[in-house]
Amino acid sequence: MERLDYRELVQDLISQHAREQSDEHGETAEIVFNTERDRYLLLYVGGIALADLDNDGDLDALVTHQFAPVSIYRNDSMAKSWLGLDSIGNGTTCNRDAIGTKVIIDSQTGRQSREVRESNGFSAQGDRRLLFGFGHQTQEVQVQIYWCGNATPEVKYLTIAIIQ
């Protein structure tokens, strides 16, 4: 399973708005901002949302700032096979937002699991869908859905392919 490297995302943000300044030993001594506006963009972040804004299977970033407009960072990685599940409970035995629902997917690339949560953290939010990545190949997957903590899963079999 390929994961989003947040260190790369942060490094990319810094490279757009600042540069590293080295000391006499070649060690990074400080980050120097290109402009005062860039300083505010990076230091006064209000919140972040990681979501698939362009519906291509990878996470994009939306960053709010205290003193500047919202920044959107689009992730343009290569096309891969992926699955996004938008869970909706029946409102009786499972709440409408399906909070607490767990999905486990077994595929040729391994096992992945995600859970529907009410929020993702302080001043942060993510895509409401549960997103799963499968690499560069078409494959059969088994999907187990445990609705709202139910002990018995609903099982589905799907074929996942790359759509370009």
C-alpha positions in Angstrom: 0.0 0.0 0.0 1.4 3.4 -1.0 1.1 6.1 1.7 1.1 9.9 1.5 4.4 11.1 2.9 3.5 14.2 4.9 7.1 15.2 5.3 7.3 15.5 1.5 4.1 17.7 1.5 5.6 19.9 4.2 8.9 20.1 2.4 7.0 21.1 -0.8 5.1 23.8 1.1 8.4 25.2 2.5 10.2 25.1 -0.8 7.4 27.3 -2.4 7.6 30.0 0.3 11.0 29.8 1.9 14.6 28.5 1.6 16.9 26.8 4.1 20.0 28.8 5.2 23.0 26.8 6.2 25.7 27.6 8.8 29.4 27.4 8.2 29.3 23.6 8.7 26.7 23.1 6.0 24.0 22.3 8.5 20.5 23.9 8.2 20.6 26.8 10.6 17.3 28.4 9.8 14.4 28.8 7.4 14.4 32.1 5.6 11.0 33.2 4.2 10.8 34.7 0.7 8.4 37.4 1.9 6.5 38.4 5.0 3.3 37.1 3.5 5.0 33.7 3.0 5.9 33.8 6.7 2.3 34.1 7.6 1.2 31.5 5.1 3.4 28.9 6.8 3.4 29.9 10.4 -0.2 30.9 11.0 -2.1 27.9 9.7 -5.7 27.7 11.0 -6.6 24.2 9.8 -6.0 21.6 7.2 -8.3 19.3 5.2 -6.9 16.3 3.3 -9.4 15.1 0.7 -9.6 13.9 -2.8 -10.8 17.3 -4.2 -10.5 16.4 -7.9 -11.8 12.8 -7.5 -8.7 11.1 -8.9 -7.9 8.8 -5.9 -5.1 10.8 -4.2 -5.3 13.2 -1.3 -5.1 16.9 -2.0 -4.6 19.5 0.7 -6.7 22.6 1.6 -4.9 24.8 4.2 -6.6 27.7 6.0 -4.4 30.6 7.3 -5.1 33.2 10.0 -4.0 36.2 7.8 -4.1 35.0 4.3 -6.5 33.3 1.8 -7.0 29.5 1.7 -4.3 27.5 -0.1 -5.1 24.5 -2.2 -2.4 22.0 -3.0 -3.3 19.5 -5.7 -1.7 16.1 -5.7 -1.0 15.1 -9.3 0.5 11.6 -8.8 0.3 8.9 -11.5 -3.1 7.2 -12.2 -3.6 4.1 -10.0 -6.5 1.9 -9.1 -8.4 3.0 -6.1 -11.7 2.8 -4.4 -13.7 5.5 -2.5 -16.6 4.4 -0.3 -19.2 6.9 0.9 -20.9 5.1 3.8 -24.5 6.1 4.6 -26.3 4.4 7.5 -30.0 3.3 7.4 -30.9 5.7 10.2 -32.4 2.8 12.3 -29.7 0.3 13.2 -26.9 2.5 11.9 -26.7 6.3 12.2 -27.1 8.2 8.9 -23.4 9.2 8.9 -22.4 5.6 9.5 -20.0 6.7 12.2 -18.3 3.7 13.7 -18.5 1.6 10.4 -15.3 -0.3 9.7 -14.3 -1.5 6.2 -11.6 -4.1 5.6 -10.4 -4.9 2.1 -8.3 -7.9 1.2 -6.5 -7.7 -2.2 -3.4 -9.0 -4.0 -1.5 -6.0 -2.5 -2.5 -6.8 1.1 -5.1 -5.9 3.7 -6.3 -2.4 4.3 -8.8 -1.1 6.9 -10.5 2.2 7.5 -13.2 3.4 9.9 -15.8 6.2 9.5 -15.0 8.8 12.2 -16.8 11.9 13.2 -13.7 14.1 12.9 -10.0 13.7 12.1 -8.4 15.9 14.8 -8.1 19.5 16.1 -8.5 22.0 13.2 -8.3 19.2 10.7 -10.7 17.2 8.6 -10.5 14.7 5.8 -12.5 13.2 3.0 -15.8 11.7 4.3 -15.2 8.8 2.0 -13.0 5.9 3.0 -10.2 5.8 0.4 -8.2 2.7 -0.6 -5.3 2.5 -3.0 -4.4 -0.6 -5.1 -1.4 0.3 -7.2 -1.1 -0.2 -11.0 -2.9 -3.4 -11.5 -6.5 -4.6 -12.1 -7.5 -7.0 -9.3 -10.3 -8.7 -7.5 -10.9 -7.5 -3.9 -13.0 -8.7 -1.0 -14.7 -5.9 0.9 -16.0 -6.5 4.4 -18.3 -3.8 5.9 -19.0 -3.8 9.6 -21.9 -1.3 9.8 -21.8 0.8 13.0 -19.8 -1.7 15.0 -21.9 -4.8 14.0 -20.0 -8.0 14.6 -21.2 -9.6 11.3 -19.8 -8.1 8.1 -21.6 -7.5 4.8 -19.2 -9.0 2.2 -18.8 -7.8 -1.4 -16.5 -8.8 -4.2 -15.3 -6.1 -6.6 -13.0 -5.8 -9.5 -10.7 -2.7 -9.2 -9.2 -1.2 -12.4 -7.3 1.9 -13.4 -9.5 4.4 -15.1 -7.7 7.2 -16.9 
